[in-house]
Amino acid sequence: MIARPRHRRPARGLPRSRAAAAGLALAAGLAVADLGAGLIGGLVDGPVARTAADVTATGLGTTVVMMLAFVTLVAVPVAWQGIRAAAWAAAAARLARLVLWALFGAAETTATTVYTALTTVAVMLLARALNRRARRTP
């Protein structure tokens, strides 16, 4: 005979809320933009390349930015499956991206302002989703 616990532990997964969906979608979109900017910066010349260089920083920064984008793109579908740690990883990767941008001295352009605002919104939405408890399913 197997003893059953009297109380079920509450579900600890990431709730599938609008905030979680929007935050994960926005984080994934920003990661795709980072990868695109990294690839465009190495292939194209002209004003598009300068904007891409502002977005990705230079030198070692480009490699790190692309790795953070890859981490985000891997974490988003895992987080959508309900794994809270993956949502934390996506939010941390986006925040690390902003810190890296500040350290490498990105130029203050419209692109940097919009990117910073979108990253802030994505992280706030993920924080809101992580702050809520998941509903138990019977």
C-alpha positions in Angstrom: 0.0 0.0 0.0 1.4 3.4 -1.0 0.7 6.3 1.3 -0.7 9.3 -0.4 0.0 12.8 0.8 -2.9 14.5 2.4 -2.3 17.9 0.8 -1.4 18.5 -2.8 1.4 20.9 -3.3 0.4 24.0 -5.3 1.5 24.1 -8.9 4.7 26.1 -9.3 4.8 26.4 -13.0 4.7 29.7 -15.0 1.0 30.6 -15.4 -0.1 31.1 -19.0 -1.3 34.6 -18.6 -1.5 37.5 -21.1 1.5 39.0 -19.3 3.5 35.9 -19.7 2.6 35.5 -23.4 3.3 39.1 -24.1 6.6 39.2 -22.2 7.9 36.0 -23.8 6.9 37.1 -27.3 8.5 40.5 -26.8 11.7 38.9 -25.4 11.8 36.5 -28.4 11.3 39.4 -30.8 14.1 41.4 -29.2 16.4 38.4 -29.4 15.6 37.9 -33.1 16.4 41.6 -33.6 19.7 41.1 -31.8 20.6 38.2 -34.0 19.5 40.0 -37.1 21.5 43.1 -36.2 24.6 41.0 -35.5 24.4 39.3 -38.9 23.5 42.6 -40.8 26.4 44.4 -39.1 28.9 41.9 -40.6 27.3 41.7 -44.0 26.0 45.1 -45.0 27.7 48.5 -45.3 26.2 52.0 -44.8 23.6 53.5 -42.4 21.9 50.2 -41.8 25.3 48.7 -40.7 25.9 51.7 -38.4 22.6 51.2 -36.7 23.2 47.5 -36.3 26.6 48.3 -34.8 24.9 50.6 -32.3 22.6 47.8 -31.4 25.1 45.1 -31.0 28.2 47.0 -29.8 31.5 46.1 -31.2 34.2 43.4 -31.0 33.6 40.9 -28.2 30.3 42.6 -27.4 28.8 41.3 -30.7 29.5 37.7 -29.7 28.1 38.0 -26.3 25.0 39.8 -27.5 24.4 37.0 -30.0 24.9 34.4 -27.2 22.4 36.2 -25.0 20.0 36.3 -27.9 20.4 32.5 -28.3 19.8 31.9 -24.6 16.6 34.0 -24.8 15.4 32.1 -27.9 16.0 28.7 -26.2 14.4 29.9 -22.9 11.2 31.3 -24.4 9.6 28.0 -25.6 10.8 26.2 -22.5 9.2 28.9 -20.3 6.0 28.6 -22.3 5.9 25.0 -21.3 5.6 26.2 -17.7 9.2 26.2 -16.5 9.7 29.2 -14.3 13.5 29.1 -14.4 13.4 29.5 -18.1 11.3 32.7 -17.8 13.9 33.9 -15.3 16.7 33.1 -17.7 14.9 35.0 -20.5 14.4 38.1 -18.3 18.0 37.9 -17.0 19.4 37.6 -20.6 17.5 40.7 -21.7 18.7 42.6 -18.6 22.3 41.5 -19.2 21.9 42.7 -22.8 21.0 46.2 -21.5 23.9 46.2 -19.1 26.3 45.1 -21.9 25.0 47.9 -24.0 25.6 50.4 -21.3 29.1 49.1 -20.7 30.1 49.2 -24.4 28.8 52.8 -24.6 26.0 52.5 -27.2 25.2 55.8 -28.9 22.0 57.5 -27.7 19.8 57.1 -30.8 16.2 56.5 -31.3 17.0 52.8 -31.8 18.6 52.5 -28.4 15.8 54.4 -26.7 13.1 52.2 -28.3 15.1 49.0 -27.6 15.6 50.0 -23.9 11.9 50.7 -23.5 10.8 47.4 -25.2 13.3 45.5 -23.0 11.9 47.2 -19.9 8.4 46.3 -20.9 9.3 42.7 -21.6 11.1 42.3 -18.2 8.2 43.9 -16.3 5.7 41.6 -18.0 7.8 38.6 -17.2 8.2 39.7 -13.6 4.4 40.2 -13.3 3.8 36.7 -14.7 6.5 35.2 -12.4 4.9 36.9 -9.4 1.6 35.2 -9.9 1.0 31.7 -8.8 0.0 29.1 -11.3 -3.5 27.6 -11.1 -3.7 23.9 -10.2 -5.2 21.7 -12.7 -7.3 18.8 -11.4 
